[in-house]
Amino acid sequence: MVGKRWEQSVFADVKYLRTEVVKVAETAEAAKGLENLRSNTEVKDLEIQIK
């Protein structure tokens, strides 16, 4: 009985960690996208200034 409870606890922990890893990956992806967006905007601003 104790083994089964322990197994469920470990499964729940692994499931939780997976969702956390996904959140971190999504946050990193969003930050990367934001950085790309910012650099693209800076390039466009420079192009406008040059014209």
PDB file as gemmi writes it, atoms N, CA and C in Angstrom:
CRYST1    1.000    1.000    1.000  90.00  90.00  90.00 P 1                      
ATOM      1  N   MET A   1       0.827  -1.208   0.000  1.00  0.00           N  
ATOM      2  CA  MET A   1       0.000   0.000   0.000  1.00  0.00           C  
ATOM      3  C   MET A   1       0.864   1.262   0.000  1.00  0.00           C  
ATOM      4  N   VAL A   2       1.916   1.235   0.806  1.00  0.00           N  
ATOM      5  CA  VAL A   2       2.806   2.401   0.874  1.00  0.00           C  
ATOM      6  C   VAL A   2       3.487   2.623  -0.477  1.00  0.00           C  
ATOM      7  N   GLY A   3       3.877   1.518  -1.134  1.00  0.00           N  
ATOM      8  CA  GLY A   3       4.540   1.613  -2.430  1.00  0.00           C  
ATOM      9  C   GLY A   3       3.666   2.284  -3.472  1.00  0.00           C  
ATOM     10  N   LYS A   4       2.392   1.938  -3.466  1.00  0.00           N  
ATOM     11  CA  LYS A   4       1.451   2.519  -4.439  1.00  0.00           C  
ATOM     12  C   LYS A   4       1.290   4.025  -4.204  1.00  0.00           C  
ATOM     13  N   ARG A   5       1.182   4.402  -2.951  1.00  0.00           N  
ATOM     14  CA  ARG A   5       1.025   5.822  -2.613  1.00  0.00           C  
ATOM     15  C   ARG A   5       2.282   6.594  -3.035  1.00  0.00           C  
ATOM     16  N   TRP A   6       3.438   6.007  -2.787  1.00  0.00           N  
ATOM     17  CA  TRP A   6       4.715   6.638  -3.148  1.00  0.00           C  
ATOM     18  C   TRP A   6       4.787   6.809  -4.665  1.00  0.00           C  
ATOM     19  N   GLU A   7       4.345   5.762  -5.380  1.00  0.00           N  
ATOM     20  CA  GLU A   7       4.365   5.793  -6.843  1.00  0.00           C  
ATOM     21  C   GLU A   7       3.475   6.921  -7.372  1.00  0.00           C  
ATOM     22  N   GLN A   8       2.298   7.070  -6.794  1.00  0.00           N  
ATOM     23  CA  GLN A   8       1.384   8.135  -7.218  1.00  0.00           C  
ATOM     24  C   GLN A   8       1.985   9.507  -6.928  1.00  0.00           C  
ATOM     25  N   SER A   9       2.666   9.614  -5.789  1.00  0.00           N  
ATOM     26  CA  SER A   9       3.292  10.879  -5.410  1.00  0.00           C  
ATOM     27  C   SER A   9       4.398  11.246  -6.402  1.00  0.00           C  
ATOM     28  N   VAL A  10       5.215  10.272  -6.752  1.00  0.00           N  
ATOM     29  CA  VAL A  10       6.306  10.506  -7.709  1.00  0.00           C  
ATOM     30  C   VAL A  10       5.726  10.883  -9.069  1.00  0.00           C  
ATOM     31  N   PHE A  11       4.669  10.181  -9.483  1.00  0.00           N  
ATOM     32  CA  PHE A  11       4.020  10.481 -10.763  1.00  0.00           C  
ATOM     33  C   PHE A  11       3.493  11.915 -10.774  1.00  0.00           C  
ATOM     34  N   ALA A  12       2.869  12.310  -9.661  1.00  0.00           N  
ATOM     35  CA  ALA A  12       2.345  13.679  -9.562  1.00  0.00           C  
ATOM     36  C   ALA A  12       3.477  14.698  -9.623  1.00  0.00           C  
ATOM     37  N   ASP A  13       4.596  14.396  -8.952  1.00  0.00           N  
ATOM     38  CA  ASP A  13       5.752  15.301  -8.974  1.00  0.00           C  
ATOM     39  C   ASP A  13       6.314  15.433 -10.385  1.00  0.00           C  
ATOM     40  N   VAL A  14       6.437  14.313 -11.080  1.00  0.00           N  
ATOM     41  CA  VAL A  14       6.970  14.324 -12.448  1.00  0.00           C  
ATOM     42  C   VAL A  14       6.044  15.123 -13.364  1.00  0.00           C  
ATOM     43  N   LYS A  15       4.739  14.908 -13.213  1.00  0.00           N  
ATOM     44  CA  LYS A  15       3.757  15.632 -14.023  1.00  0.00           C  
ATOM     45  C   LYS A  15       3.871  17.136 -13.764  1.00  0.00           C  
ATOM     46  N   TYR A  16       4.020  17.507 -12.488  1.00  0.00           N  
ATOM     47  CA  TYR A  16       4.172  18.915 -12.113  1.00  0.00           C  
ATOM     48  C   TYR A  16       5.449  19.494 -12.723  1.00  0.00           C  
ATOM     49  N   LEU A  17       6.547  18.755 -12.609  1.00  0.00           N  
ATOM     50  CA  LEU A  17       7.821  19.235 -13.152  1.00  0.00           C  
ATOM     51  C   LEU A  17       7.742  19.411 -14.666  1.00  0.00           C  
ATOM     52  N   ARG A  18       7.056  18.497 -15.333  1.00  0.00           N  
ATOM     53  CA  ARG A  18       6.900  18.631 -16.789  1.00  0.00           C  
ATOM     54  C   ARG A  18       6.174  19.918 -17.143  1.00  0.00           C  
ATOM     55  N   THR A  19       5.106  20.219 -16.400  1.00  0.00           N  
ATOM     56  CA  THR A  19       4.373  21.453 -16.705  1.00  0.00           C  
ATOM     57  C   THR A  19       5.245  22.668 -16.427  1.00  0.00           C  
ATOM     58  N   GLU A  20       6.078  22.597 -15.383  1.00  0.00           N  
ATOM     59  CA  GLU A  20       6.985  23.708 -15.085  1.00  0.00           C  
ATOM     60  C   GLU A  20       8.015  23.874 -16.199  1.00  0.00           C  
ATOM     61  N   VAL A  21       8.547  22.768 -16.696  1.00  0.00           N  
ATOM     62  CA  VAL A  21       9.530  22.819 -17.790  1.00  0.00           C  
ATOM     63  C   VAL A  21       8.893  23.438 -19.031  1.00  0.00           C  
ATOM     64  N   VAL A  22       7.659  23.058 -19.316  1.00  0.00           N  
ATOM     65  CA  VAL A  22       6.942  23.625 -20.467  1.00  0.00           C  
ATOM     66  C   VAL A  22       6.755  25.127 -20.275  1.00  0.00           C  
ATOM     67  N   LYS A  23       6.392  25.537 -19.056  1.00  0.00           N  
ATOM     68  CA  LYS A  23       6.214  26.972 -18.777  1.00  0.00           C  
ATOM     69  C   LYS A  23       7.521  27.728 -19.002  1.00  0.00           C  
ATOM     70  N   VAL A  24       8.623  27.166 -18.528  1.00  0.00           N  
ATOM     71  CA  VAL A  24       9.934  27.809 -18.695  1.00  0.00           C  
ATOM     72  C   VAL A  24      10.279  27.906 -20.178  1.00  0.00           C  
ATOM     73  N   ALA A  25      10.029  26.836 -20.910  1.00  0.00           N  
ATOM     74  CA  ALA A  25      10.315  26.833 -22.349  1.00  0.00           C  
ATOM     75  C   ALA A  25       9.468  27.877 -23.071  1.00  0.00           C  
ATOM     76  N   GLU A  26       8.187  27.961 -22.705  1.00  0.00           N  
ATOM     77  CA  GLU A  26       7.305  28.950 -23.334  1.00  0.00           C  
ATOM     78  C   GLU A  26       7.743  30.369 -22.994  1.00  0.00           C  
ATOM     79  N   THR A  27       8.168  30.573 -21.759  1.00  0.00           N  
ATOM     80  CA  THR A  27       8.643  31.892 -21.336  1.00  0.00           C  
ATOM     81  C   THR A  27       9.906  32.270 -22.102  1.00  0.00           C  
ATOM     82  N   ALA A  28      10.813  31.302 -22.252  1.00  0.00           N  
ATOM     83  CA  ALA A  28      12.052  31.553 -22.993  1.00  0.00           C  
ATOM     84  C   ALA A  28      11.739  31.874 -24.451  1.00  0.00           C  
ATOM     85  N   GLU A  29      10.799  31.139 -25.017  1.00  0.00           N  
ATOM     86  CA  GLU A  29      10.402  31.367 -26.409  1.00  0.00           C  
ATOM     87  C   GLU A  29       9.782  32.753 -26.568  1.00  0.00           C  
ATOM     88  N   ALA A  30       8.947  33.127 -25.608  1.00  0.00           N  
ATOM     89  CA  ALA A  30       8.309  34.446 -25.644  1.00  0.00           C  
ATOM     90  C   ALA A  30       9.357  35.544 -25.515  1.00  0.00           C  
ATOM     91  N   ALA A  31      10.328  35.341 -24.634  1.00  0.00           N  
ATOM     92  CA  ALA A  31      11.390  36.334 -24.448  1.00  0.00           C  
ATOM     93  C   ALA A  31      12.214  36.468 -25.721  1.00  0.00           C  
ATOM     94  N   LYS A  32      12.486  35.337 -26.363  1.00  0.00           N  
ATOM     95  CA  LYS A  32      13.242  35.344 -27.612  1.00  0.00           C  
ATOM     96  C   LYS A  32      12.460  36.098 -28.690  1.00  0.00           C  
ATOM     97  N   GLY A  33      11.154  35.827 -28.759  1.00  0.00           N  
ATOM     98  CA  GLY A  33      10.297  36.516 -29.726  1.00  0.00           C  
ATOM     99  C   GLY A  33      10.253  38.006 -29.466  1.00  0.00           C  
ATOM    100  N   LEU A  34      10.195  38.364 -28.195  1.00  0.00           N  
ATOM    101  CA  LEU A  34      10.171  39.769 -27.804  1.00  0.00           C  
ATOM    102  C   LEU A  34      11.479  40.450 -28.199  1.00  0.00           C  
ATOM    103  N   GLU A  35      12.588  39.757 -27.980  1.00  0.00           N  
ATOM    104  CA  GLU A  35      13.903  40.291 -28.343  1.00  0.00           C  
ATOM    105  C   GLU A  35      13.988  40.499 -29.856  1.00  0.00           C  
ATOM    106  N   ASN A  36      13.492  39.522 -30.624  1.00  0.00           N  
ATOM    107  CA  ASN A  36      13.481  39.645 -32.090  1.00  0.00           C  
ATOM    108  C   ASN A  36      12.620  40.816 -32.523  1.00  0.00           C  
ATOM    109  N   LEU A  37      11.471  40.940 -31.891  1.00  0.00           N  
ATOM    110  CA  LEU A  37      10.558  42.035 -32.205  1.00  0.00           C  
ATOM    111  C   LEU A  37      11.223  43.375 -31.922  1.00  0.00           C  
ATOM    112  N   ARG A  38      11.912  43.450 -30.788  1.00  0.00           N  
ATOM    113  CA  ARG A  38      12.580  44.696 -30.407  1.00  0.00           C  
ATOM    114  C   ARG A  38      13.691  45.034 -31.395  1.00  0.00           C  
ATOM    115  N   SER A  39      14.491  44.039 -31.765  1.00  0.00           N  
ATOM    116  CA  SER A  39      15.589  44.319 -32.698  1.00  0.00           C  
ATOM    117  C   SER A  39      15.043  44.690 -34.078  1.00  0.00           C  
ATOM    118  N   ASN A  40      13.956  44.058 -34.496  1.00  0.00           N  
ATOM    119  CA  ASN A  40      13.337  44.421 -35.780  1.00  0.00           C  
ATOM    120  C   ASN A  40      12.828  45.855 -35.746  1.00  0.00           C  
ATOM    121  N   THR A  41      12.242  46.239 -34.630  1.00  0.00           N  
ATOM    122  CA  THR A  41      11.735  47.604 -34.475  1.00  0.00           C  
ATOM    123  C   THR A  41      12.886  48.598 -34.508  1.00  0.00           C  
ATOM    124  N   GLU A  42      13.998  48.256 -33.842  1.00  0.00           N  
ATOM    125  CA  GLU A  42      15.170  49.140 -33.839  1.00  0.00           C  
ATOM    126  C   GLU A  42      15.713  49.309 -35.251  1.00  0.00           C  
ATOM    127  N   VAL A  43      15.763  48.229 -36.020  1.00  0.00           N  
ATOM    128  CA  VAL A  43      16.247  48.293 -37.401  1.00  0.00           C  
ATOM    129  C   VAL A  43      15.334  49.193 -38.228  1.00  0.00           C  
ATOM    130  N   LYS A  44      14.022  49.037 -38.072  1.00  0.00           N  
ATOM    131  CA  LYS A  44      13.080  49.876 -38.818  1.00  0.00           C  
ATOM    132  C   LYS A  44      13.227  51.341 -38.426  1.00  0.00           C  
ATOM    133  N   ASP A  45      13.432  51.605 -37.134  1.00  0.00           N  
ATOM    134  CA  ASP A  45      13.638  52.981 -36.677  1.00  0.00           C  
ATOM    135  C   ASP A  45      14.886  53.570 -37.328  1.00  0.00           C  
ATOM    136  N   LEU A  46      15.949  52.782 -37.397  1.00  0.00           N  
ATOM    137  CA  LEU A  46      17.183  53.254 -38.024  1.00  0.00           C  
ATOM    138  C   LEU A  46      16.964  53.522 -39.511  1.00  0.00           C  
ATOM    139  N   GLU A  47      16.228  52.625 -40.177  1.00  0.00           N  
ATOM    140  CA  GLU A  47      15.950  52.811 -41.600  1.00  0.00           C  
ATOM    141  C   GLU A  47      15.166  54.098 -41.831  1.00  0.00           C  
ATOM    142  N   ILE A  48      14.219  54.376 -40.964  1.00  0.00           N  
ATOM    143  CA  ILE A  48      13.423  55.599 -41.081  1.00  0.00           C  
ATOM    144  C   ILE A  48      14.318  56.825 -40.886  1.00  0.00           C  
ATOM    145  N   GLN A  49      15.229  56.753 -39.924  1.00  0.00           N  
ATOM    146  CA  GLN A  49      16.130  57.876 -39.652  1.00  0.00           C  
ATOM    147  C   GLN A  49      17.071  58.117 -40.826  1.00  0.00           C  
ATOM    148  N   ILE A  50      17.512  57.041 -41.477  1.00  0.00           N  
ATOM    149  CA  ILE A  50      18.441  57.166 -42.599  1.00  0.00           C  
ATOM    150  C   ILE A  50      17.749  57.830 -43.785  1.00  0.00           C  
ATOM    151  N   LYS A  51      16.501  57.490 -44.029  1.00  0.00           N  
ATOM    152  CA  LYS A  51      15.747  58.067 -45.155  1.00  0.00           C  
ATOM    153  C   LYS A  51      15.518  59.524 -44.879  1.00  0.00           C  
TER     154      LYS A  51                                                      
END                                                                             
